[in-house]
Amino acid sequence: MSANILIVEDEPAIRQMLGFTLAGDGYQFTEAGDVEQAQQAMGTLTPDLILLDWMLPGISGVDFARRLKRDPKTSAIPIIMLTARGSENDKVKGLDTGADDFITKPFSTRELLARVRAVMRRAHTGGEQEVIEMGAIKLDSQTHRVLANNRPVELSPTEFRLLQFFITHPERVYSRNQLLDSVWGNHAYIEERTVDVHIRRLRKLLEPYGCEAYIQTVRSVGYRFSALTE
């Protein structure tokens, strides 16, 4: 069965072009002109990917993407943002919502399909990957076991989720708010300092195995996971 892609775009001509392009490459698609229609569509189907316009009437695409990534039921759905905004700051803002890619209008149909295939491929690979290895760390998402230099590491459930998020999103810098949303979800009354506390704990647990430097502090921004330590 071919993948189903949800197109969320308020301009009918662009929706038609996107649908025609996707259908020509063997994809099924569903159309929505705004966030309300998109939510109605997602009430009956879970798309394999969402093409999401930045500027939408009512709730913006950026806010909708952020909402989807905060919800455990939809956080794994890959999102490609479509926008006429092409500045570096705009791209960073779009990706910071949790979007998987960013296409600046106008774009060619070849570029669109290439990016759709790439994002779908990454999502498909990530979904099948139960055991993830990064540097000297091996994490099994099914058994909730972690090995560092082939030795078991005892982690609390929160520390495991934090490490799992880092190891599946390497090299990207995440703010404390983004980590709160991604690891803790929409729980109330959790402060940003909670992230710092758990980061310190996780580093301390990884220190005996020489892996504490994988979790890097990016001053005035947040944290990054990188096994490419010097």
JOCOR-V92676 format. One line per field, one symbol per residue. ss: DSSP state (H for helix, E for strand, C for the rest). Layout:
ss: ???
//
This chain:
ss: CCCEEEEECCCHHHHHHHHHHHHHCCCEEEEECCHHHHHHHHCCCCCCEEEEECCCCCCCHHHHHHHHHHCCCCCCCEEEEEECCCCHHHHHHHHHCCCCEEEECCCCHHHHHHHHHHHHHHHHHHHHCCEEEECCEEEECCCCEEEECCEEECCCHHHHHHHHHHHHCCCCEECHHHHHHHHHCCCCCCCCHHHHHHHHHHHHHHHCCCCHHHEEEECCCEEEECCCCC
//
